[in-house]
Structure formats: C-alpha cells, structure tokens
Amino acid sequence: MSARRIFAIAATLAALLFAGCTGPSSAERSARDQVEQIGDQLKSTAIKPALPSLRTDSPLADFARYAVLNHPAVFGAYQDWRASMEAIAPARALPDPKLTFEADIADTLMTFMPGLMFDFMTPGKRAAMGREATAASQVAYRVYVSTVLRTAADVRKGWIDLAYQDEVIRLREASLTTFDQALAVAQVDYTTGRGMSTLENQIRLASEVTRLRSDLANLQDRRTAIRQAFKSTLGLAASDPDPAWPQIALTSTVLPPDEELWRRTQESNPGLAQMRAMVEMALAGVAVARKAGTPDFSLGLMADLKADPLMLRPTATVTLPIWRGKIAAAIASAEARRDAASARVSAEQLNLAAELAQMLFMVRESDRMIAYIDQTALPNYDRTIASVEAGYQSGMTGLAMIPETRLMAIGMQAERAAALRDRENAVTGLLLMIAAAPAGSPLLAESPAV
C-alpha cells in the first residue's frame, strides 16, 4: 500500500470524524462555570467544606450557611444539577462511530474489508437538542436553588421554635417562682394566724406548684425534641456532637410594603422561576420536534486489504422521514407540553397572590394581638397587681389574689410570645416567596434566614 493511499484514507476518515462538529454554546459554558463555582464550595462527599464556627451568639445567617454547606439534600440537588449539565454535551454530540466488517468467502478468503461508519445529524438538529438539554439543566439549577432556600427557611423556623420554647420555659419558671413564694407566705400566715390564709388555700397552692413543675418538665422535654429537629436542619445526625444552641430573643422582622412584596414575588419566587425554566425547556423541545422532518445520514468507508491494488468502498445511507402524521404528532405533543407549562406558570401566579394575601393577614393579625398585649393588657395587669398587693398589705384582699393575678399576666406574656412566633413563621414564608439567587454566588442565594 502506497503512502499516498494511506494518507488519502486517513484524511477521509478524519474528515468524516470531524464533519459537522459544533462546540459548546455560551449558555452551556455559563452553566458549567456555575456548577464548578459551587462545586468548589460544596466539595464532595469525601471532602467536607469549611463550615462556619457556631456559637450561642452566632447570627442566624451563620446557622443557615452551615446548613446549606452541610445538609445532604443540598448536595444531592447540586449533583442532580451537575448531572443535567453534563448531559448537554452528549445531547449535541454526534453518535459514536461504528466499526464495520465485510468479507467474501468461497473456498478461500476472497475479500477482507474492515471499515468505519459514521452517523450524522444536521448541525441545526443537534444544536436544538443541545438547547433542550441546556434548558433542562436550568430546571435542575432552579430545583437546586429551591432546595437551598428551603433548607435555610427550615433553619429559620427551627430558630424561631427554639426561641419561643426558651421564652415559654422562662415564663413557666417565673410562674413557679410566684407560686412557691405565695405558698411560703400562706404557710407562715396560717402558722402565725396572720392574714386570711386557710389550710384549703395552702393545699390549692401546693397542688398548683406540683402541676407547674410537671408542665415545666414537659416543656423541657419538648425543647429537647425541638433541639434535635433543629440539629437535623443543620444536616447533623443524632450521633453527631450537638451544635451550640442559639440563645436569642424573638423580635419582629420589618417587611417591605405590600406592593414591593408582590413585585419581588413575581420576579424572584423560586417556584415560579422553576416553572418558567420548564417553559423554556418545553420551547426547546418544540424546536427539536420540528427538526424531526430533517433527514439523517450515514457515511462510511471500507478498504479491501486483500486486493492489489487497494480497493476502497465508500457507503452512504439517508433516512427518509416520510411519515408526516408521525412528525405532526410529535410536534403537536411538544407544543401541548409547552402550553401546559405556560398554563402552570399562570396558575402558580394566582396561587402566589392568594398565598401572599393569607400570609400578610397572619402577620397583621399577630401585629394587632401584640400591640393589644403591649399597650393595653400588660399595663392593666401591672396596675391590677399593684392594687392587689396594696390591698393585701392593708388586709383588704386575700393572699391568693396575688399569684393568680401575676399568673394571668404571665399567661398574657405567653400569648404574646405565641403571637410573635406565628408572625415570624408567616414572615419566613413571605421571605421564601421573594427569595432569589443572586448573580454573584448562587450557593446561598438570598437566604430567607438572613
């Protein structure tokens, strides 16, 4: 075989191999850059990322970042996104080449013809398939962002529950202290014959003390359960060391105006963004379906190694997309998926409007209750307690009135704590509705815990 012929065969095969090859699009390169950027922060299952150091006075943002970096649900969503991004290149690539073989055999081997066969699709069809895979990776990215935001929101809810439970325990301990003091005074009064205390009053107070101690033990057990739930939101197993439990007091979160909330919900809501990405994927699917009428073809080359001089046998095939009904059905199916995705976006906007109104109602209802307790109920109880204590000193009222009145005031403080907890839980939902992934670093997004 001459060198010229060998060169001709090699050149032909190279031309077949690289014919029609297309590089990654800008959207694919951007998706790959995002995946690599976040992957550097999440590391891998074998190499844990650097986690924030948590203290009892650490801000909520540190706990949220710890959870996002450590929670397996976030890492799983990232890997799903990474897998969808890696699927873009195979979607737009040429099919694998095929090694062919042909031989003619009579009494002896007459011809021996190995070769290569390449299947080709038009660049437009492969580009459309690449755009569809890129759109699918954006859907997976939106799922990842939603997972990050939900993880941060769960941390915020756990934070609120812990703060509320600590406050309830503090108030119950204050109630117990009040009854312990009242019982001690009643026993002294009964023993010395001073005041209006009776044996029945002592028995009732002792019974209340016992009940409050039991309630306090239940509340402390419930705090243990809440702490374990909070530990789980941080991505820590039961066998892992306990984190530093936050020691904080609940405060009201300031919200933007209603119009701003609705605008940011329409622009940034993670669920809505995911549905819009699904619309883009459906649109890309329509473009792929419309390419079904474009023929595909195959080219190959075989060489008879037994012949002298060398004989080359080129081969070619082409598909004939003649079944128009099949092609029309594929296009109609893709267009129906596009229309369904668009309708789901509109339906989600309606649901978000109703959900926003409900959450704003919950916030305002809690605000009114807190305002009533702060401005009316607690000041009235303070005046009543002062009046009862003065009456007891003058012998006008019994001792039992003092702890009862103080207990009612403490109960009102507990109602205030419950109203504030309900408000902040509703605020968490509002913040989750308007949260978005910033352009700079999509890892933590605009965490509703911050």
VOTI-774951 format. One line per 8 residues: number of its first residue (from 1); their letters; for each residue x, y, z of C-alpha. Coordinates in pm, 1 decimal, decimal comma. Example, Ala and Ser with C-alpha at 12.3 -4.5 7.8 and 13.67 -1.06 7.14 Angstrom:
BEGIN
1	as	1230,0:-450,0:780,0 | 1367,0:-106,0:714,0
END
This chain:
BEGIN
1	msarrifa	0,0:0,0:0,0 | 147,9:330,4:-106,1 | 195,6:619,8:134,4 | -30,6:835,3:-82,9 | -317,3:589,0:-47,5 | -271,0:556,1:326,9 | -275,0:934,9:357,5 | -590,5:955,6:149,6
9	iaatlaal	-768,6:700,8:369,5 | -661,8:878,3:688,1 | -772,5:1215,0:552,4 | -1109,1:1075,1:452,0 | -1167,1:919,3:794,2 | -1062,5:1241,9:970,2 | -1299,6:1441,4:755,4 | -1582,6:1203,8:845,2
17	lfagctgp	-1495,8:1219,1:1213,8 | -1492,7:1594,8:1246,7 | -1753,1:1689,8:988,8 | -2031,7:1891,7:1137,6 | -1885,5:1906,4:1491,4 | -2008,7:2200,8:1697,5 | -1863,9:2343,7:2018,0 | -2046,3:2433,3:2342,1
25	ssaersar	-2283,5:2728,2:2337,7 | -2244,3:3030,1:2564,0 | -2535,3:2904,8:2778,6 | -2361,1:2569,0:2823,1 | -2034,0:2736,0:2916,7 | -2216,1:2956,9:3166,7 | -2388,0:2654,0:3323,2 | -2055,2:2472,4:3352,4
33	dqveqigd	-1893,3:2775,5:3516,5 | -2179,2:2792,3:3770,8 | -2150,5:2423,1:3852,0 | -1774,2:2444,8:3900,1 | -1803,4:2759,0:4114,8 | -2049,7:2598,6:4353,3 | -1869,7:2265,7:4344,6 | -1559,4:2437,8:4480,5
41	qlkstaik	-1764,7:2539,7:4785,9 | -1956,5:2216,6:4840,9 | -1650,2:1997,6:4776,9 | -1752,1:1629,7:4769,8 | -1876,6:1350,9:4991,9 | -1516,5:1269,6:5084,5 | -1401,1:1627,7:5146,5 | -1626,6:1835,7:5366,5
49	palpslrt	-1635,4:2212,3:5304,9 | -1515,3:2459,7:5563,7 | -1815,5:2512,1:5793,0 | -1881,7:2828,1:5995,2 | -1796,8:2809,9:6364,4 | -2122,8:2817,1:6557,8 | -2160,5:2983,3:6897,9 | -2461,8:3055,2:7115,9
57	dspladfa	-2449,4:3418,0:6999,2 | -2385,8:3340,8:6630,7 | -2622,4:3521,0:6394,6 | -2893,5:3329,4:6215,4 | -2707,3:3371,0:5884,3 | -2418,4:3158,4:6017,8 | -2653,2:2874,6:6111,9 | -2820,2:2895,9:5768,7
65	ryavlnhp	-2486,6:2886,0:5585,5 | -2376,2:2591,4:5799,2 | -2691,1:2400,6:5699,3 | -2655,8:2479,9:5328,7 | -2294,3:2365,2:5323,6 | -2358,8:2054,4:5533,2 | -2707,4:1927,4:5450,5 | -2715,3:1618,3:5222,7
73	avfgayqd	-3033,4:1739,5:5049,1 | -2843,2:2041,9:4914,8 | -2552,4:1827,0:4798,6 | -2794,7:1584,1:4630,9 | -2972,6:1866,8:4446,0 | -2633,1:2001,3:4336,1 | -2532,3:1662,2:4196,4 | -2863,0:1636,7:4007,0
81	wrasmeai	-2792,2:1977,2:3857,8 | -2436,2:1877,0:3773,4 | -2562,3:1558,2:3606,2 | -2807,4:1754,6:3391,5 | -2530,7:1995,9:3292,7 | -2301,5:1708,6:3193,4 | -2583,1:1571,1:2975,4 | -2566,8:1874,9:2744,7
89	aparalpd	-2252,3:1766,7:2557,7 | -2383,4:1414,0:2476,5 | -2713,0:1563,8:2358,4 | -2544,2:1779,1:2092,4 | -2269,9:1530,8:2004,7 | -2250,9:1301,1:1704,9 | -2338,2:933,8:1758,2 | -2045,6:702,8:1819,3
97	pkltfead	-1872,7:569,2:1505,9 | -1924,6:203,2:1416,2 | -1658,3:-42,6:1312,0 | -1778,2:-245,7:1013,0 | -1652,6:-564,8:860,2 | -1727,6:-740,0:533,6 | -1570,8:-1047,5:374,1 | -1634,0:-1267,0:71,0
105	iadtlmtf	-1553,6:-1631,2:130,2 | -1570,4:-1913,4:-124,1 | -1310,7:-2187,4:-95,5 | -1076,9:-1927,0:42,4 | -1098,2:-1575,3:174,6 | -1163,5:-1365,3:-133,3 | -1204,5:-1018,9:18,2 | -1139,8:-875,1:362,9
113	mpglmfdf	-1291,3:-528,0:408,1 | -1285,1:-358,3:750,2 | -1415,8:-3,4:771,5 | -1577,4:275,2:974,8 | -1932,8:408,7:962,9 | -2041,2:746,5:1094,5 | -2399,3:856,1:1161,8 | -2473,1:1224,2:1112,2
121	mtpgkraa	-2749,5:1462,0:1209,2 | -2766,6:1812,0:1071,8 | -2599,2:2080,3:1286,2 | -2936,3:2251,5:1333,8 | -3094,9:1940,2:1483,7 | -2803,2:1876,8:1717,8 | -2796,4:2242,1:1820,4 | -3167,7:2222,5:1905,0
129	mgreataa	-3108,1:1911,2:2113,2 | -2824,6:2089,9:2290,4 | -3051,7:2385,1:2369,9 | -3313,4:2147,8:2509,8 | -3053,7:1982,8:2736,0 | -2929,0:2327,1:2842,8 | -3284,1:2429,4:2933,7 | -3322,2:2105,5:3131,5
137	sqvayrvy	-3005,6:2193,4:3324,5 | -3160,5:2529,5:3412,8 | -3463,4:2348,5:3553,8 | -3227,5:2139,1:3766,5 | -3048,6:2456,9:3873,8 | -3378,3:2607,9:3987,5 | -3452,9:2291,0:4183,3 | -3112,4:2328,2:4348,7
145	vstvlrta	-3181,9:2693,1:4439,4 | -3522,1:2595,7:4582,8 | -3354,4:2326,9:4793,9 | -3102,9:2580,2:4925,9 | -3377,8:2825,8:5015,0 | -3598,5:2563,0:5179,2 | -3303,4:2443,2:5385,7 | -3233,5:2797,7:5504,7
153	advrkgwi	-3604,6:2851,8:5575,8 | -3617,0:2532,1:5782,8 | -3324,5:2662,4:5987,7 | -3511,8:2989,4:6045,4 | -3824,7:2802,5:6156,1 | -3620,2:2587,4:6393,3 | -3452,2:2901,7:6524,5 | -3794,7:3054,9:6592,9
161	dlayqdev	-3921,5:2740,3:6766,9 | -3615,7:2729,7:6990,5 | -3650,9:3095,6:7085,8 | -4022,1:3052,1:7157,1 | -3967,6:2739,6:7366,8 | -3695,5:2908,8:7573,1 | -3930,8:3200,6:7636,2 | -4218,4:2972,2:7739,6
169	irlreasl	-3990,7:2784,7:7980,0 | -3872,1:3115,9:8126,8 | -4231,1:3228,4:8180,5 | -4330,4:2894,9:8332,5 | -4033,4:2915,6:8571,0 | -4149,6:3265,7:8667,5 | -4498,2:3125,4:8738,0 | -4347,9:2851,2:8953,2
177	ttfdqala	-4142,3:3104,3:9147,3 | -4454,2:3313,4:9208,2 | -4649,8:3016,0:9345,9 | -4356,0:2897,7:9557,5 | -4341,7:3240,7:9719,1 | -4718,6:3251,6:9767,9 | -4716,4:2905,0:9925,7 | -4437,9:3003,3:10166,1
185	vaqvdytt	-4625,1:3318,0:10271,7 | -4950,1:3123,0:10312,0 | -4782,0:2867,7:10536,1 | -4636,7:3143,4:10753,8 | -4971,0:3323,4:10771,6 | -5154,6:3004,8:10864,6 | -4897,9:2909,4:11127,0 | -4889,4:3252,7:11291,7
193	grgmstle	-5257,7:3323,8:11246,0 | -5186,9:3638,7:11045,9 | -5378,4:3730,9:10737,9 | -5664,0:3532,6:10580,7 | -5479,5:3217,0:10474,2 | -5652,8:2881,6:10526,0 | -5546,2:2519,8:10504,9 | -5751,4:2481,4:10187,1
201	nqirlase	-5562,0:2771,0:10031,1 | -5230,3:2603,7:10113,6 | -5344,8:2275,3:9961,2 | -5459,5:2453,5:9643,3 | -5131,0:2641,6:9611,6 | -4929,4:2323,1:9670,6 | -5133,7:2148,8:9400,3 | -5064,6:2433,8:9156,8
209	vtrlrsdl	-4692,2:2414,5:9234,1 | -4691,5:2040,0:9157,8 | -4881,2:2095,9:8830,8 | -4643,9:2371,9:8722,2 | -4341,3:2151,0:8793,9 | -4491,9:1879,3:8575,7 | -4565,8:2130,3:8297,9 | -4211,1:2260,8:8321,5
217	anlqdrrt	-4068,4:1908,8:8286,2 | -4286,1:1854,5:7976,7 | -4169,6:2182,8:7827,2 | -3806,7:2090,8:7883,6 | -3860,9:1753,9:7713,4 | -4026,1:1933,5:7424,6 | -3724,4:2165,4:7399,3 | -3503,7:1857,2:7370,1
225	airqafks	-3716,2:1737,6:7076,6 | -3706,0:2082,7:6914,7 | -3329,1:2092,6:6952,6 | -3298,2:1754,7:6781,8 | -3516,5:1880,0:6495,4 | -3301,8:2193,0:6468,6 | -2990,9:1975,5:6466,7 | -3136,8:1781,2:6173,2
233	tlglaasd	-3198,2:2100,6:5975,6 | -2824,4:2169,2:6009,4 | -2750,6:1836,8:5839,0 | -2627,1:1674,3:6161,0 | -2716,1:1316,5:6253,4 | -2827,1:1214,2:6601,3 | -2485,3:1057,0:6660,7 | -2302,0:1381,4:6574,1
241	pdpawpqi	-2198,1:1619,2:6853,6 | -2459,4:1878,0:6942,1 | -2406,5:2224,3:6796,7 | -2404,0:2537,3:7008,6 | -2770,1:2606,6:7078,8 | -2862,9:2965,7:6991,1 | -2961,2:3185,1:7284,7 | -3175,1:3456,7:7131,6
249	altstvlp	-3491,5:3656,1:7190,5 | -3757,9:3678,3:6922,0 | -3805,0:4017,2:6758,9 | -4036,2:4136,7:6484,2 | -3888,8:4135,5:6132,8 | -3952,6:4452,5:5932,9 | -4118,0:4381,1:5598,0 | -4123,9:4593,5:5280,3
257	pdeelwrr	-4454,7:4740,2:5157,6 | -4716,0:4506,5:5010,7 | -4655,8:4631,4:4656,6 | -4284,0:4561,9:4687,4 | -4354,0:4212,4:4821,1 | -4577,5:4131,0:4524,5 | -4328,9:4273,0:4273,6 | -4043,9:4069,9:4418,4
265	tqesnpgl	-4262,8:3760,3:4431,7 | -4337,5:3785,0:4059,9 | -3973,2:3849,9:3975,5 | -3789,8:3620,5:4215,1 | -4015,1:3345,3:4353,9 | -3809,7:3023,9:4328,7 | -4108,6:2803,6:4240,5 | -4219,2:3045,7:3970,6
273	aqmramve	-3863,8:3066,8:3834,4 | -3853,2:2686,5:3816,4 | -4179,1:2677,2:3620,3 | -4052,5:2943,5:3381,7 | -3740,9:2733,9:3324,4 | -3970,3:2442,8:3242,5 | -4143,1:2662,3:2984,3 | -3804,6:2732,2:2825,0
281	malagvav	-3731,7:2360,0:2819,3 | -4069,7:2293,6:2655,6 | -3998,6:2560,3:2393,6 | -3666,2:2393,4:2318,4 | -3849,4:2060,9:2292,5 | -4079,5:2210,3:2028,8 | -3774,5:2317,2:1828,2 | -3635,0:1962,7:1848,5
289	arkagtpd	-3969,3:1812,4:1739,5 | -3984,1:2042,6:1438,9 | -3646,5:1907,0:1326,3 | -3792,9:1556,0:1302,1 | -3859,6:1607,7:931,8 | -3489,2:1666,7:859,2 | -3317,2:1352,2:720,3 | -3022,6:1194,7:899,5
297	fslglmad	-2747,6:1023,1:706,8 | -2456,1:789,4:749,3 | -2120,4:780,0:572,6 | -1864,4:506,2:581,8 | -1555,9:376,2:412,5 | -1425,9:21,6:378,2 | -1093,1:-94,3:238,0 | -1030,4:-434,5:80,8
305	lkadplml	-699,8:-539,4:229,0 | -677,6:-844,8:4,4 | -698,2:-652,8:-322,4 | -392,5:-536,4:-508,5 | -415,7:-256,8:-597,1 | -604,8:-145,7:-281,1 | -980,5:-113,0:-333,3 | -1187,6:140,8:-134,5
313	rptatvtl	-1564,5:106,5:-97,9 | -1748,9:418,6:24,9 | -2100,3:367,9:167,7 | -2381,6:610,2:246,7 | -2734,2:590,5:385,8 | -3000,3:851,6:443,2 | -3321,9:835,8:644,9 | -3649,5:917,7:475,1
321	piwrgkia	-3883,3:1093,7:721,4 | -4190,6:1032,8:506,6 | -4441,6:959,4:782,9 | -4585,5:1307,3:811,2 | -4852,9:1203,0:1056,0 | -4587,1:1078,3:1298,0 | -4390,6:1402,4:1265,8 | -4702,6:1616,4:1309,1
329	aaiasaea	-4799,3:1419,0:1620,6 | -4452,9:1469,1:1772,2 | -4473,4:1843,2:1709,0 | -4827,7:1862,7:1849,8 | -4718,7:1672,7:2160,7 | -4426,2:1909,9:2217,7 | -4649,0:2214,3:2166,9 | -4903,0:2074,1:2413,5
337	rrdaasar	-4626,5:2035,8:2674,5 | -4525,4:2395,7:2606,4 | -4882,5:2520,5:2650,9 | -4922,7:2315,3:2969,4 | -4601,8:2460,3:3113,8 | -4719,3:2815,2:3032,2 | -5057,4:2748,1:3193,1 | -4886,1:2620,8:3509,7
345	vsaeqlnl	-4693,8:2947,2:3532,3 | -5020,5:3142,2:3521,2 | -5180,3:2911,1:3776,8 | -4881,0:2948,6:4008,8 | -4909,1:3327,6:3988,6 | -5272,2:3302,0:4101,0 | -5174,6:3071,8:4387,8 | -4894,5:3304,6:4493,3
353	aaelaqml	-5132,8:3600,8:4505,2 | -5367,2:3409,0:4737,1 | -5078,6:3279,2:4948,7 | -4930,5:3627,6:4982,0 | -5264,7:3768,2:5097,5 | -5304,7:3488,9:5353,8 | -4955,6:3537,1:5496,9 | -4998,2:3913,1:5516,5
361	fmvresdr	-5324,9:3858,0:5705,2 | -5143,7:3630,5:5953,3 | -4872,1:3893,0:6003,2 | -5122,1:4173,1:6059,4 | -5337,4:3962,9:6291,2 | -5032,2:3886,8:6503,6 | -4924,3:4251,3:6496,7 | -5264,1:4359,8:6628,1
369	miayidqt	-5254,3:4099,9:6906,2 | -4901,2:4202,8:7007,5 | -4999,4:4569,5:7004,8 | -5305,6:4497,4:7225,0 | -5096,6:4299,2:7474,8 | -4818,4:4559,2:7490,0 | -5036,2:4868,8:7500,3 | -5343,1:4753,6:7693,8
377	alpnydrt	-5338,9:4409,5:7854,3 | -4999,2:4408,9:8026,1 | -5024,5:4769,6:8157,5 | -5367,9:4684,9:8302,6 | -5228,8:4374,3:8470,5 | -4944,6:4579,3:8617,5 | -5195,9:4820,2:8770,7 | -5409,0:4531,2:8897,0
385	iasveagy	-5109,8:4358,4:9058,8 | -5009,8:4680,9:9232,5 | -5366,7:4725,4:9358,3 | -5391,9:4364,3:9485,9 | -5057,9:4386,1:9665,2 | -5164,4:4712,4:9830,4 | -5495,5:4552,6:9931,1 | -5315,4:4254,1:10084,0
393	qsgmtgla	-5090,7:4483,1:10285,1 | -5396,4:4658,6:10424,8 | -5585,7:4333,2:10483,3 | -5849,7:4412,4:10219,1 | -5770,2:4117,1:9989,3 | -5651,2:3762,0:10036,7 | -5310,2:3626,1:9955,5 | -5446,0:3403,0:9681,0
401	mipetrlm	-5524,8:3705,5:9463,7 | -5156,8:3795,5:9423,0 | -5026,9:3479,3:9248,6 | -5344,7:3445,3:9047,8 | -5312,6:3797,1:8910,1 | -4943,2:3754,3:8840,6 | -5012,5:3421,6:8670,6 | -5267,3:3588,9:8441,7
409	aigmqaer	-5005,8:3849,4:8347,0 | -4751,1:3576,0:8276,5 | -5011,3:3392,4:8068,8 | -5063,2:3708,6:7865,9 | -4687,6:3726,6:7806,0 | -4701,5:3366,0:7685,4 | -4979,1:3463,1:7442,3 | -4758,7:3745,1:7317,1
417	aaalrdre	-4472,2:3501,4:7260,0 | -4706,4:3268,3:7068,7 | -4834,7:3555,8:6853,7 | -4477,6:3662,5:6777,1 | -4385,3:3305,5:6686,5 | -4683,0:3280,8:6448,2 | -4588,7:3615,2:6295,6 | -4228,0:3518,1:6233,5
425	navtglll	-4328,2:3182,7:6085,1 | -4552,3:3370,8:5841,1 | -4263,6:3609,4:5770,4 | -4044,1:3308,8:5691,6 | -4295,7:3203,4:5428,4 | -4302,3:3556,4:5286,5 | -3923,7:3574,0:5268,9 | -3915,5:3236,0:5096,8
433	miaaapag	-4164,7:3362,1:4840,0 | -3947,2:3659,6:4745,3 | -3605,3:3493,3:4777,8 | -3383,5:3470,9:4471,0 | -3037,6:3352,5:4375,1 | -2802,5:3650,0:4333,9 | -2587,1:3677,4:4027,0 | -2258,7:3659,8:4214,7
441	spllaesp	-2287,8:3341,4:4417,4 | -2585,4:3110,3:4376,5 | -2475,9:2890,9:4666,3 | -2665,0:3057,7:4947,2 | -2899,1:3262,4:4731,1 | -3089,3:3535,1:4911,8 | -3142,9:3322,1:5217,3 | -3472,8:3374,5:5398,6
449	av	-3278,5:3325,1:5718,1 | -3074,1:3642,3:5666,4
END
